[in-house]
Amino acid sequence: MNYPFNPSADEDRATPDEEADALLVGAVDLHQHPGPSPFPRRMSILDAARDASAAGFRAIVAKSHHHSMVTDILALQTAGLAELSTEVYGGIALNRTVGGLNPYAVELALRMGGRMVWFPTLSSAAHVDHHEHHDTGFPTPEVSLRDNEVISILDDGGAVLPEVRDILSVIAAEDAVMTCGHLGVGESQKLIDAAIEAGVRRILINHPVFVVGASVEQAAAWARQGVYIEHCVIMYWGKPERRRSLDELLSFIKAVGVDQTVLSSDSGQKTNPLPVTLYRRAVRGLLDAGLAEDDIRKLVGVNGGELLLR
């Protein structure tokens, strides 16, 4: 598969910004979407790692909605990945293409070096409903796939399913990162409560304002449970026609606290800016908004590193 990767031609790269670039050293991006993927992607895993390494990133996480990228990453070690300064990790998203709520797949992914488990994303009820009623910006697959079917983590009585508890026990044993994926607020809350009960120590909510539908108050309540709240900079510094208000992001950061907030890119799609470009824009935007450099370092690197790295 051909990836039209050309960082030198990407926007913002021609104009130096030494102040912003200095704050990218040590960054940790928990949410990149390189290829291979059924969705069209702009970059491969190796492309993404090289670009991140050139900017001084400490680590990145390669995410696919459709398969575990752990084996892809392992296969690339001898193709140049091991020579880069940036560490590259993967994980598994629990959608239909990996068997859904499949503890066997989770165990394999984590024991082969994976660090993150995303509960249903494309297969969550919240995602399917949002996709049916809004222009989500999600791409069309380049390969033919079956129609998506909703996966719930709950039984008909609203209790957490046994297979979910099995998965949580694996995550806890491997000390991996659990994210609620694209589950809505209600399912996310029950999953978080069950995860804490199971001994999971590293918990992340992905983009609360997109699909998940969480308010500032809800995000702050999750943070009080020890959960980290991720915001994706593509939503605030991506395509102009899709950008959300910076004031919204700042209100979440203020309510949740800098120490519990993580900024990720959520980029790699064929028509979007590259992750490093988005991080650079985000740092510049946050500096201009008056955030302290130490706080920005926490948002783009320190907090993500505490979650991801042992």
Backbone as a ProteinNet text record, in pm:
[ID]
protein_1_A
[PRIMARY]
MNYPFNPSADEDRATPDEEADALLVGAVDLHQHPGPSPFPRRMSILDAARDASAAGFRAIVAKSHHHSMVTDILALQTAGLAELSTEVYGGIALNRTVGGLNPYAVELALRMGGRMVWFPTLSSAAHVDHHEHHDTGFPTPEVSLRDNEVISILDDGGAVLPEVRDILSVIAAEDAVMTCGHLGVGESQKLIDAAIEAGVRRILINHPVFVVGASVEQAAAWARQGVYIEHCVIMYWGKPERRRSLDELLSFIKAVGVDQTVLSSDSGQKTNPLPVTLYRRAVRGLLDAGLAEDDIRKLVGVNGGELLLR
[TERTIARY]
84.9	0	88.4	56	137.6	88.3	178.9	143.9	211.1	132.8	188.9	254	359.1	420.3	528.3	514.7	614.2	612.1	678.9	673.4	729	825.2	884.8	784.6	682	580.8	461.1	461.1	346.7	342.4	220.6	204.6	272.3	316.1	381.9	527.7	576.8	714.2	816.3	774.3	869.3	902.2	815.8	834.6	887	1006.3	1063.4	980.6	971.6	908.9	988.5	1103.8	1195.5	1134.3	1052.3	991	896.1	812.8	719.9	794.4	890.5	963.6	1037.8	1087.4	1159.2	1067.1	938.8	843.8	794.9	825.2	789.7	890	1007.5	1107.8	1057.7	1043.8	988.9	839.1	776.3	632.3	596.4	474.9	422.1	282.8	267.7	139.6	73.3	-34.4	-102.1	-204.1	-212	-326.4	-291.7	-215.5	-187.3	-251.6	-285.6	-351.9	-270.5	-158	-83.3	-141.5	-93	-128.2	-34.4	-69.7	-180	-315.5	-417.7	-553	-649.9	-770.8	-872.9	-909.7	-886	-909.4	-787.6	-806	-691.6	-607	-477.1	-385.9	-277.4	-225.7	-123.6	17	33.2	165.7	163.1	278.3	295.7	343.5	350.7	404.5	547.9	627.1	766.6	777	692.6	687.8	659.4	557.4	515.7	628.2	697.2	805.8	923.4	956.6	1067	1036.2	914.1	875.7	877.5	823	822.9	964.9	1049.5	1187.8	1261.9	1238.3	1304.4	1264.5	1143.9	1096.1	1130.1	1189.6	1229.8	1124.1	1022.2	919.3	979.2	929.3	973.7	906	775.7	702.3	576.9	530.6	401.4	329.3	197	114.8	43.5	62.9	-3.7	-134	-244	-376.8	-447.7	-506.3	-598.2	-732.2	-840.4	-973.3	-1003.7	-921.6	-958.6	-869.6	-745.7	-657.7	-552.5	-490.2	-379.7	-256.9	-194.1	-72.9	54	37.8	153.8	246.8	191.4	275.7	335	262.5	319	444.3	434.2	545.9	664.6	638.3	745.6	814.3	737.9	795.1	882.6	857.4	933	1062	1084.8	1204.5	1331.7	1337.7	1457.7	1456.8	1347.6	1337.6	1372.6	1427	1469.5	1402.6	1294.6	1222.8	1308.3	1384.5	1465.6	1577.7	1612.7	1722.5	1678.3	1548.6	1497.3	1491.9	1498.9	1497.6	1358.2	1255.6	1117.3	1071.2	1016.7	960	821.5	789.1	660.2	586.7	463.2	381	249.4	183.5	52.2	-42.7	-152.5	-252.4	-361.7	-480.7	-590.8	-721.3	-800.9	-933.7	-1037.5	-1129	-1218.6	-1344.9	-1322.7	-1432.2	-1455.6	-1550.5	-1588.9	-1473.3	-1381.8	-1275.7	-1170.2	-1173.2	-1083.6	-1164.4	-1291.9	-1376.8	-1449.6	-1450.4	-1523.1	-1457.1	-1534.8	-1485.3	-1412.6	-1291.7	-1216.8	-1095.1	-1104.9	-990.9	-868.2	-887.4	-773.5	-690.4	-758.2	-688	-617.5	-681	-620	-494.3	-504.2	-389.8	-272.1	-299.9	-193.4	-129.2	-211.2	-158.3	-70.4	-115.1	-39.1	86.5	78.7	195.8	300.8	264	363.3	416	381.8	438.7	340.9	214.4	114.8	95.6	50.4	36.4	-103.5	-189.5	-319.9	-431.1	-543.9	-665.1	-776.4	-828.3	-941.4	-1068.3	-1160.1	-1289.3	-1360.7	-1475.7	-1529.6	-1526.6	-1477.9	-1475.7	-1581.2	-1548	-1643.6	-1768.3	-1755.3	-1866.6	-1947.2	-1914.4	-1991.6	-2125.4	-2223.7	-2355.2	-2345.7	-2263.4	-2249.2	-2189.4	-2090.8	-2029.1	-2127.8	-2194.4	-2289	-2399.1	-2452.6	-2558	-2505.7	-2387.5	-2329.7	-2304.4	-2253	-2221.2	-2348	-2457.6	-2583.6	-2646	-2617.6	-2685.7	-2596.5	-2465.8	-2374.3	-2270.3	-2212.7	-2097.2	-1974.1	-1930.7	-1820.6	-1683.5	-1676.1	-1546.8	-1472.4	-1533.9	-1466.8	-1455.5	-1341.4	-1321.9	-1400.7	-1406.6	-1469.3	-1361.7	-1385.4	-1283.5	-1247.4	-1120.8	-1074.1	-1090.6	-1130.7	-1159.9	-1303.2	-1364.7	-1503.4	-1512	-1595.4	-1613.2	-1762	-1792.3	-1929.8	-1985.2	-2116.7	-2179	-2141.4	-2119.5	-2081.4	-2199.3	-2172.5	-2274	-2231.8	-2328.9	-2300.5	-2253.2	-2153.9	-2105.3	-2129.5	-2199.2	-2218	-2133.8	-2087.4	-2013	-2106.2	-2237.8	-2336.5	-2433.2	-2487.2	-2591.5	-2726.4	-2832.2	-2965.2	-3011.7	-2955.7	-2991.3	-2903.5	-2807.3	-2720.5	-2596.1	-2568.7	-2448.4	-2332	-2211.7	-2091.6	-2076.9	-2053.6	-2045.6	-1925.1	-1937.2	-1824.3	-1698.9	-1714.2	-1596	-1525.4	-1601.4	-1539.6	-1454.5	-1507.3	-1430.8	-1306.6	-1317.4	-1201.4	-1094.7	-1136.3	-1042.7	-978.4	-1057.4	-1003.4	-900.4	-921.3	-823	-691.7	-698.5	-577.1	-505.2	-581	-521.8	-452.7	-519.6	-460.6	-333.4	-335.4	-218.2	-99.6	-125.5	-18.4	14.8	-57.8	-38.7	-43.7	-140.3	-156.9	-254.2	-271.4	-361.8	-497.5	-603.7	-738.8	-802.8	-858	-938.1	-1080.4	-1172.6	-1314.3	-1353.3	-1256.3	-1285.5	-1390.3	-1493.2	-1600.6	-1729.9	-1719.8	-1838.7	-1898.5	-2030.5	-2096.6	-2073	-2126.2	-2099.2	-2143.7	-2264.4	-2315.7	-2232	-2200.6	-2117.1	-1976.3	-1924.4	-1789.8	-1782.7	-1884.7	-1883.4	-1883.2	-1965.6	-1969.5	-1838.3	-1777	-1648.2	-1539.7	-1537.3	-1437.2	-1451.2	-1573.4	-1595.5	-1547.7	-1579.1	-1537.1	-1386.2	-1324.4	-1179	-1107.6	-1154.8	-1094.1	-1109.2	-1226.8	-1250.5	-1156.3	-1123	-1035.4	-888	-855.5	-716.4	-644.5	-718.3	-656.5	-611.6	-485.8	-428.7	-419.6	-424.2	-403.7	-529.6	-606.9	-735.8	-741.4	-793	-796.8	-932.9	-986.9	-1105.8	-1058.9	-1096.6	-1061.7	-1160.6	-1109.3	-1186.3	-1329.9	-1347.8	-1481.4	-1583.3	-1537.6	-1632.6	-1673.8	-1609.4	-1640.4	-1694.1	-1815.9	-1885.5	-1920.4	-1822.9	-1846.1	-1955.6	-1950	-2054.5	-2048.6	-1927.7	-1912.3	-1902.2	-1964.3	-1956.1	-1826.9	-1798.7	-1684	-1697.2	-1818	-1841	-1817.8	-1860.5	-1840.4	-1692.1	-1620.2	-1476.1	-1404.7	-1444.6	-1383.3	-1413.9	-1534.4	-1570.6	-1486.5	-1464.7	-1378.6	-1235.7	-1188.4	-1052.7	-1039.4	-1145.2	-1140.7	-1133.3	-1170.8	-1154.7	-1015.7	-931.8	-797.2	-783.5	-887.8	-887.5	-820.3	-742.9	-686.9	-784.5	-790.9	-880.8	-797.5	-821.2	-746	-826.5	-756.7	-813.7	-726.8	-790.2	-718.3	-699.2	-573.9	-544.6	-595.4	-623.1	-680.1	-814.4	-884	-1015.7	-1007.9	-891.4	-875.1	-777.6	-689.5	-591.3	-585.8	-689.1	-695.5	-753.3	-834.2	-894.3	-979.2	-963.4	-1037.1	-1187.8	-1245.8	-1391.4	-1440	-1349.2	-1388.8	-1338.3	-1270	-1209.4	-1313.5	-1290.9	-1372.4	-1306.8	-1379.9	-1331.3	-1219.6	-1112.8	-1005.1	-1054.8	-1153	-1208.7	-1267.3	-1325.5	-1378.7	-1267.2	-1157.3	-1043.8	-991	-974.9	-921	-1014.1	-1144.8	-1238.6	-1226.6	-1202.9	-1181.4	-1051.6	-946.2	-817.5	-828.7	-898.4	-913.4	-991.8	-1100.5	-1186.1	-1121.4	-1054.8	-994.1	-860.8	-787.2	-652.7	-546.8	-439.8	-330.6	-274.3	-267	-202.8	-282.2	-410.7	-494.4	-534.7	-475	-511.5	-397.8	-433.7	-337.2	-380.1	-284.3	-310.1	-249.7	-330.6	-286.2	-322.9	-273.3	-300.9	-428.1	-450.8	-561.1	-551.6	-428.6	-410.3	-331.3	-321	-259.5	-347.1	-469.3	-561.9	-509	-552.9	-494.5	-503.8	-611.4	-633.4	-608	-557.1	-535.8	-389.1	-360.8	-221.6	-153.8	-22.7	53	53.9	71.1	69.2	167.1	291.2	389	346.6	290.7	240	131.7	39.6	-69.1	-16.9	78.4	138.9	205.5	273.8	342.1	241.3	131.1	25.5	-34.1	-55.6	-116.8	-28.1	99.5	191.1	193.2	200.2	198	68	-45.1	-173.7	-186.4	-134.2	-141.9	-48.5	68.4	158.2	91	29	-37.5	-157	-216.7	-330.4	-285	-153.7	-101.6	-67.2	-70.5	-32.6	117.1	155.9	296.8	366	494.4	568.8	567.5	581	580.6	446.3	337.7	205.5	191.9	242.5	235.6	316.3	431.7	511.9	433.6	360.5	277.9	171	107	-2.7	43.4	160.7	203.8	299.8	348.9	448.2	451.8	461.1	483.5	367.1	243.6	128.4	109.1	125.2	113.6	220.1	339.7	447	417.3	357.9	323	219	127.6	26.1	85.1	162.8	205.2	322.8	420.8	550.8	563.9	620	637	755.5
-119.2	0	124.1	219.4	339.4	449.2	506.5	615.5	743.5	847.6	970.6	1057.3	1004.6	1071.6	1167.9	1293.9	1394.4	1504.1	1481.4	1580.4	1716	1717.7	1845.8	1934.8	1872.2	1949.1	1982	1933.8	1956.1	2100.5	2150.2	2287.1	2309.1	2430.4	2473.7	2432.4	2344.7	2296.8	2399.7	2488.2	2581.7	2699.9	2729	2844.1	2797.8	2835.7	2790.4	2839.3	2757.3	2795.4	2725.7	2780.8	2715.2	2697.6	2793.6	2785.1	2666	2649.4	2535.9	2404.8	2403.2	2279	2228.1	2318	2276.5	2201.7	2237.6	2172.8	2038.9	2009.2	1879.1	1770.3	1809.6	1710.6	1637.6	1506.1	1426.7	1403.1	1448	1430.4	1281.9	1249.6	1113	1121.6	1064.6	1066.7	930.2	924.4	798.9	758.5	833.8	812.7	854.3	770.7	794.3	685	719.1	625.5	605.3	536.4	504.3	380.8	353.5	229	118.9	-7.4	-51.5	-44.2	-17.3	-3.8	-17.6	-66.2	-60.5	82.3	177.4	317.9	376.6	473.3	536.6	615.9	590.7	656	731.7	833.2	917.7	866.2	785.7	745.8	601	536.6	403.9	417.3	304.7	307.4	359.8	314.5	357.1	505.4	554.5	698.4	777.3	733.9	805.1	807.8	695.5	687.3	776	778.4	863	1010.1	1050.9	1190.2	1228.4	1141	1167.8	1173.3	1083.3	1079	1207.1	1255.9	1379.2	1498.7	1494.4	1603.7	1583.1	1467.7	1443.2	1378	1318.1	1251	1133.5	1112.5	998.6	869.6	876.6	755.8	792.4	698	709.2	575	580.5	459.4	454.1	343.2	320.5	245.9	304	248.2	215	97.6	60.7	26	67.3	28.3	-116.8	-176.8	-305.9	-422.6	-398	-508.3	-461	-556.8	-523.9	-490.5	-376.5	-337.2	-386.7	-463.7	-510.5	-592.3	-683.7	-766.2	-684.8	-584.7	-496.1	-426.4	-378.8	-307.6	-401.2	-521.2	-618.9	-650.8	-663.9	-697.4	-585.3	-461.8	-347	-320.7	-392.8	-368.1	-381.7	-482.1	-504	-423	-346.4	-263	-118.1	-92.1	43.2	101.4	40.1	95.4	94.8	-11.4	-23.3	79.7	137.5	234.8	374.9	398.1	531.8	557.9	683.6	719.8	713.8	724.1	719.9	575.8	543.7	410.8	403.6	288.9	271.6	154.4	180	78.7	63.8	-47.7	-72.7	-124.1	-178.7	-233.1	-297.3	-304.4	-370.1	-298.6	-273.8	-214.4	-324.8	-333.2	-448	-431.2	-428.3	-422.2	-560	-569.8	-698.6	-768.8	-692.8	-753.5	-826.9	-811.7	-891.8	-988	-1004.3	-1092.7	-1023.3	-890.3	-815.5	-824.1	-855.3	-860.8	-993.5	-997.8	-1122.2	-1123.1	-1185.4	-1184.1	-1255.1	-1352.9	-1423.2	-1328.3	-1246.2	-1150.4	-1044.1	-1001.3	-902.6	-960.1	-1081.3	-1145	-1156.9	-1199.3	-1212.5	-1077.6	-975.6	-843.5	-787.2	-798.3	-741.2	-821.2	-951.8	-1032.6	-1032.8	-979.6	-961.7	-818.3	-740.2	-606.2	-492.1	-520.2	-414.2	-345.9	-221	-145.4	-88.7	-91.9	-27.7	-118.8	-111.9	-181	-77.2	-63	25.4	-58.8	-30.4	-97.4	-46.6	-105.3	-81.2	65.2	84.5	217	220	172.7	171	89.4	-8.9	-98.8	-56.4	56.4	99.6	157.9	148	205.3	356.2	422.3	567.7	606.2	528.4	559	536.1	421.8	391.1	496.2	534	635.8	770.2	808.1	936.8	938.1	828	818.9	827.7	775.2	777.8	916.4	998.8	1127.1	1249.5	1227.9	1340.7	1309.1	1414.8	1399.8	1387.1	1264.1	1239.2	1266.2	1270.1	1285	1154.7	1043.2	915	876.9	819.1	782.1	656.8	629.9	508.4	402.3	279.9	175	151.5	117.6	87.3	-60.2	-139	-280.2	-306.9	-408.5	-440.9	-512.5	-460.1	-518.3	-539.1	-632.7	-654.7	-531	-520.5	-412.3	-423.3	-308	-305.1	-347	-416.1	-453	-400	-349	-287.6	-391.8	-352.3	-433	-354.3	-415	-354.3	-429.1	-358.6	-422.8	-470.9	-447.7	-477.6	-585.3	-661.6	-756.9	-686.2	-760.4	-699.5	-634.7	-676.4	-616.9	-500	-464.3	-350.4	-384.6	-514.2	-555.9	-576.1	-552.8	-572	-720.4	-749.7	-887.5	-961.3	-1093.3	-1171.1	-1159.8	-1157.3	-1147.8	-1013.2	-909	-779.2	-788.5	-853	-869.3	-954.3	-1052.1	-1133.3	-1044.9	-961.3	-870.2	-775	-722.5	-630.3	-699.5	-825.9	-898.6	-914.4	-933.2	-942	-807	-699.3	-564.9	-534.9	-568.6	-543.6	-624.5	-751.1	-837.3	-788.3	-732.8	-683.4	-536.3	-472	-330.4	-244	-273.6	-201.4	-85.1	-8.1	107.4	63.5	91.5	67	197.5	201.1	316.1	270.2	360.9	330.1	337.6	364.5	369.7	473.9	432.8	524.3	493.4	427.5	402.5	534.5	537.7	655.5	669.9	776.5	809.7	698.5	645.3	543.7	417.4	364.8	244.9	273	390.6	425.6	425	479.6	484.3	344.2	255.9	119.2	46	73.8	11.3	62.9	192.1	250	192.2	184.2	129.2	-15.8	-95	-235.4	-247.2	-157.4	-160.7	-130.6	-30.7	3.2	-114.3	-175.1	-291.5	-406.7	-420.6	-528.8	-498.7	-378.2	-342.6	-278.9	-234.1	-162.6	-25.6	6.5	130.9	242.9	208.7	308.4	315.5	422.2	435.3	568.9	564.8	684.2	695.4	815.2	846.7	915.7	860.6	922.2	1033.1	1141.7	1255.7	1264.7	1316	1320.4	1400.8	1497.3	1581.8	1520.8	1413.9	1351	1211	1184.5	1055.3	1022.5	1027.4	990.8	1078	1207.9	1298.6	1337.4	1347.5	1379.9	1530.6	1578.8	1719.4	1747.6	1874	1914.3	1856.6	1863.5	1814.7	1663.5	1589.1	1445.1	1411.5	1483.2	1459.1	1485.2	1590.9	1622.3	1513.4	1458.5	1350.9	1226.6	1195	1081.4	1104.2	1226.1	1256.9	1234	1262.9	1239	1089.5	1005.7	860.4	812.9	906.5	871.2	850.4	880.2	861.1	980.3	952.5	1058.4	1090.8	1217.5	1263.4	1307.1	1242	1272.9	1367.8	1467.1	1553.3	1543.2	1536.7	1516.4	1649.7	1684.7	1817.9	1836.7	1727.5	1741.4	1813.6	1803.8	1865.8	2016.9	2064.4	2207.7	2276.6	2198.2	2256.6	2180.1	2105.5	2033.1	2119.3	2059.1	2133.6	2248.6	2369.6	2486.1	2465.1	2394.7	2377.3	2282.7	2208.5	2113.3	2152.8	2264.2	2299.4	2338	2287.8	2326	2443.6	2505.7	2624.3	2589.3	2667.8	2649.3	2672.4	2760.9	2785.2	2658	2572.4	2445.1	2359.5	2347.1	2268.5	2326.3	2456.1	2519.4	2499.9	2497.7	2477.1	2335.7	2236.2	2099.3	2089.6	2150.9	2145.5	2208.7	2320.9	2388.8	2303.1	2240.7	2162.8	2031	1966.2	1835.3	1849.9	1952.1	1974.4	1931.4	2004.7	1975.3	1835.9	1794.7	1666.9	1545.4	1561.4	1449	1459.5	1552.6	1575.9	1534.3	1470.3	1425.4	1479.6	1531.9	1571.7	1468.1	1420.9	1327.8	1385.7	1323.4	1379.6	1324.6	1193.3	1125.4	1148.2	1156.6	1185.9	1075.5	1089.4	990.1	960.4	1013.2	994.4	1064.1	1016.5	1058.2	1208	1271.7	1412.6	1508.3	1458.9	1544.9	1581.6	1689	1722.6	1609.8	1602.6	1499.7	1523.8	1418.9	1435.1	1539.4	1539.2	1635.5	1778.2	1798.9	1931.6	1976	1885.7	1920.1	1950.5	1873	1900.3	2037.8	2068.5	2198.4	2313.1	2297.8	2399.1	2410.1	2294.4	2294	2365.5	2336	2399.9	2550.3	2592	2735.2	2797.3	2730.7	2783.5	2793.7	2695	2696.6	2801.4	2818.5	2926.8	3062.1	3081.3	3208.5	3230.3	3119	3130	3155.7	3153.6	3187.9	3072	2947.5	2833.9	2832.7	2791.3	2785.1	2671.2	2687.8	2584.6	2451.7	2453.4	2328.9	2257.4	2332.7	2272.2	2211.1	2278.8	2226	2098.1	2093.7	1970.2	1853.9	1880.7	1775.3	1729.1	1821.5	1789	1708.4	1740.4	1675.2	1558.7	1541.4	1435.8	1366.8	1444.7	1386.3	1295.5	1343.6	1265.7	1140.5	1155.4	1040.4	935.1	982.1	890.3	815	883.4	818	708.3	732.2	631.6	513.4	542.1	440.5	357.1	420.9	357.2	306.7	189.1	129.1	193.8
0	0	0	-82.8	-97.5	-4.2	75.8	166.1	114.7	83.7	27.2	134.5	196.6	310.9	264	299.5	264.1	369.3	482.4	589.7	550.4	461.6	423.2	349.6	288.5	216.6	305.5	428.8	516	562.6	583.5	628.9	763.7	788.7	913.1	922.6	834.5	848	798.1	709.8	648.9	740.2	837.2	924.9	1060.2	1098	1226.2	1345	1447.6	1573.7	1684.1	1715	1807.9	1946	1988.8	2121.8	2129.9	2028.8	2026.9	2007.9	1917	1888.8	2011.7	2094.7	2214.9	2310.8	2312.9	2402.8	2349.1	2222.4	2166	2203.3	2247.4	2286.8	2411.5	2400.5	2508.8	2497.9	2388	2371.7	2360	2401.1	2392.7	2330.6	2212.1	2141.2	2157	2233.5	2262.2	2155.9	2046.1	1957	1813.8	1745	1603	1518.9	1394.7	1303.7	1175.1	1183.4	1061	992.4	872	805.4	849.9	822.8	737	805.4	724.2	774.4	657.4	682	577.3	539.3	631.7	602	530.6	441.5	375.3	474.8	473.2	565.7	490.8	555.4	494.2	521.1	623.5	666.9	714.5	705.2	762.4	906.7	977.6	1114	1112.7	1017.4	1010.7	976.9	887	857.6	984.8	1056.9	1178.1	1280.4	1295.8	1393.1	1353.3	1225.6	1179.4	1200.7	1170.3	1187.9	1335.8	1420	1563.9	1619.5	1572.6	1619.3	1582.1	1461.2	1416.4	1502.6	1559.3	1643.7	1790.4	1824.6	1962	2049.6	1988	2067.1	2143.3	2263.7	2344.1	2299.2	2268.1	2231.2	2154	2072	2005.1	2015.3	2001.8	1998.5	1864.1	1793.4	1664.8	1690.3	1644.6	1670	1539.9	1534.8	1427.7	1490.2	1425.1	1470.4	1436.4	1347.5	1290.1	1331.1	1371.3	1406.4	1506.3	1571.6	1660.8	1577.4	1606.7	1535.1	1605	1711.2	1785.9	1696.4	1617.9	1531.2	1417.2	1367.3	1264.5	1318.2	1441.7	1503.1	1523.5	1570.2	1588.4	1456	1349.1	1219.1	1164.5	1208.3	1157.8	1235.9	1343.5	1423.8	1340.3	1254.7	1173.1	1044.9	1023.4	902.7	931.2	1049.7	1083.2	1206.1	1253.6	1368.1	1494.3	1514.2	1635.6	1641.6	1528.3	1524.4	1563.9	1573.6	1602.3	1752.3	1789.6	1931.9	1991.5	1908.2	1956.3	1973.7	2090.5	2113.7	2050.4	1991.3	1924.3	1987.8	2028.7	2093.3	2016.8	2042.7	1984.8	2089.9	2042.3	2132.2	2050.6	2105.6	2037	2067.8	1962.9	1976.3	1962.3	2056.4	2067.2	1983.2	1851.1	1755.3	1693	1602.3	1545.1	1474.4	1415.6	1334.8	1417.1	1550.3	1635.2	1723.2	1689.8	1769.4	1880.9	1880.1	1982	2117.9	2219.2	2357.7	2377.2	2325.1	2310	2403.4	2519.7	2613.5	2558.4	2469.4	2411.1	2324.4	2245.4	2160.3	2244.3	2352.9	2442.2	2506.2	2555.3	2619.1	2523.2	2399.8	2299.8	2270.1	2245.8	2210.8	2321.6	2445.5	2556.6	2587	2577.5	2611	2500.2	2384.2	2277.4	2273.2	2375.2	2386.2	2373.8	2347.9	2340.8	2474.4	2470.2	2595.7	2615.4	2511.3	2525.2	2476.9	2546.4	2504.5	2494.8	2372.9	2349.9	2349.3	2439.3	2430.3	2304.1	2265.2	2130.6	2085.7	1965.6	1904	1793.1	1675.2	1564.5	1596.6	1685.8	1716.6	1838.6	1899	2015.4	1971	2058.1	2027.6	2006.8	2088.2	2075.9	1941	1894	1765	1651.2	1652.4	1544.6	1538.4	1654.5	1657.9	1608.4	1653.6	1612.4	1461.8	1410.7	1268.4	1183.8	1233.6	1158.8	1154.5	1254.5	1266.3	1247	1232.4	1216.8	1109.7	1056.2	967.3	1055.5	1077.3	1170.4	1109.9	977.4	912.5	898.2	940.5	927.3	779.6	740.4	600.7	563.7	435.4	383.4	366	412.5	396.8	250.5	228.7	93.5	59	156.8	133.6	176.1	118.1	148.8	282.8	371.8	505.2	533.3	621.2	661.8	733	734.4	809.7	957.2	1018.2	1158.9	1247.2	1354.2	1452.7	1588.6	1661.5	1790.9	1891.6	1970.9	2082.9	2210.7	2305.1	2436.4	2538.3	2638.4	2747.3	2857.1	2838.3	2941.1	2894.9	2989.9	2955.3	2953.7	2928.5	2916.4	3045.7	3157.3	3285.8	3326	3239.2	3267.9	3347.4	3366.9	3440.1	3344	3392.7	3312.1	3277.5	3150.2	3103.2	3162.3	3180.7	3232.9	3146.5	3013.9	2927.9	2942.7	2977.3	3004.3	3130.9	3232.9	3357.2	3333.2	3245.7	3208.8	3143.7	3050.5	2983.2	3083.8	3174.8	3275.7	3364.2	3394.3	3474.9	3400.2	3267.9	3186.4	3183.3	3162.7	3160.6	3293	3402.2	3534.9	3553.6	3512.9	3530.5	3449.5	3332.4	3245.7	3271.7	3362.8	3395.9	3270	3183.3	3057.5	3075.3	2970.3	2970.3	2916.6	2990	2942.7	2901.3	2781.9	2742.2	2716.6	2732.9	2711.7	2564.6	2477	2334.4	2303	2227.1	2189.2	2264.1	2377.9	2458.3	2505.1	2517	2570.9	2720	2776.4	2916.7	3011	2990.3	3081.8	3083.2	2963.8	2956.6	3006.8	2974	3020.9	3172.8	3238.6	3384.4	3443.9	3390	3442.7	3415.1	3300.5	3269.7	3362.9	3388.1	3478.2	3618.5	3667.6	3801.8	3808.7	3704.5	3702.5	3690.6	3613.4	3596.4	3727.2	3799.1	3927.8	4025.3	4024.2	4109.5	4074.8	3944.7	3898.8	3921	3962.4	3987.7	3870.2	3770	3657.9	3707.6	3684.1	3737.9	3635.7	3509	3403.4	3317.4	3333.9	3266.4	3194.2	3071.4	2985.4	2918.7	2917.4	2837.3	2710	2594.2	2466.5	2431.5	2378.1	2324.3	2377.8	2500.5	2561.6	2482.2	2403	2329.9	2196.5	2153.9	2025.6	2050.2	2007.2	2018.9	2164	2253.9	2394.4	2455.5	2428.2	2472.8	2618.9	2674.3	2816.1	2836.6	2941.5	2978.7	3054.5	3074	3155.6	3296.3	3350.5	3486.3	3495.5	3392.8	3392.6	3383.8	3298	3285.6	3418.1	3485.9	3615.7	3718.1	3713.8	3805.8	3778	3650.8	3617.3	3666.1	3650.1	3695.7	3845.7	3920.7	4065.4	4097.4	4002.7	4019	3976.6	3933.3	3890.1	3740.7	3664.9	3520.3	3452.4	3346.8	3263.7	3150.2	3114.8	3008.5	2889.5	2775	2652.7	2562.8	2510.4	2407.2	2283.1	2168.3	2042.8	1972.7	1948.6	1896.5	1754.1	1683.7	1549.8	1554.6	1667.5	1678.9	1698.3	1740.3	1767.5	1673.5	1610.2	1517	1385	1352.9	1226.9	1116.6	1031.8	921	975.2	918	970.4	979.9	882.5	882.3	991.1	1054.2	1158.2	1297.5	1308.7	1436.9	1540.6	1661.4	1774.9	1846.3	1936.4	2005.7	2103	2101	2197.6	2339.7	2355.2	2488.1	2547.4	2461.2	2509.2	2568.6	2496.4	2545.5	2676.2	2682.1	2802.7	2921.8	2898.1	3008.6	3064.6	2977.4	3024	3103.5	3052.3	3121.5	3259.9	3269	3397.5	3496.1	3449.8	3538.9	3580.3	3487.8	3513.4	3583.8	3544.6	3597.3	3498	3491.9	3399.9	3424	3550.2	3582.5	3536.7	3505.2	3461.9	3315.5	3242.4	3102.6	3010.6	2900.5	2800.1	2664.1	2589.2	2450.8	2357.4	2263.1	2160.2	2024.4	1918.1	1785.8	1723.6	1727.5	1658.5	1507.6	1455.9	1313.9	1245.2	1114.4	1028.9	909.3	912.4	801.6	675.8	562.5	435.2	409.9	454	419	534.8	647.5	764.5	781.8	855.8	887	962.9	951.8	1020.7	1171.9	1250.2	1395.8	1449.3	1400.8	1452.5	1419.7	1301.8	1265.9	1362.4	1395.2	1486.2	1626.6	1672.7	1804.1	1804.8	1698.6	1689.4	1696	1621.9	1626.1	1766.4	1828.9	1961.4	2063.3	2061.3	2155.5	2133.2	2008.5	1980.2	2028.1	2002.7	2045.4	2196.3	2267.7	2413.7	2473.8	2412.3	2456.6	2439.1	2322.8	2295.7	2388.7	2437.2	2528.9	2672.3	2696.2	2827.4	2917.9	2866.6	2950.9	2974.2	3093.7	3130	3056.4	3028.6	2956.5	3030.6	3162.2	3239	3226.6	3222.2	3204.4	3065.7	2965.6	2829.6	2817.9	2882.1	2880.4	2940.5	3048.3	3107.5	3009.7	2942.2	2852.4	2731.6	2677.5	2553.3	2574	2697.8	2714.2	2848.3	2954.4	3087.2	3127.3	3113.6	3157.6	3071.7	2941.5	2854	2883.9	2917	2952.5	3081	3178.2	3304.9	3282.5	3189.7	3158.7	3082.6	2981.1	2885.8	2932.1	2993	3014.1	3155.7	3170.2	3302.7	3373.3
[MASK]
++++++++++++++++++++++++++++++++++++++++++++++++++++++++++++++++++++++++++++++++++++++++++++++++++++++++++++++++++++++++++++++++++++++++++++++++++++++++++++++++++++++++++++++++++++++++++++++++++++++++++++++++++++++++++++++++++++++++++++++++++++++++++++++++++++++++++++++++++++++++++++++++++++++++++++++++++++++

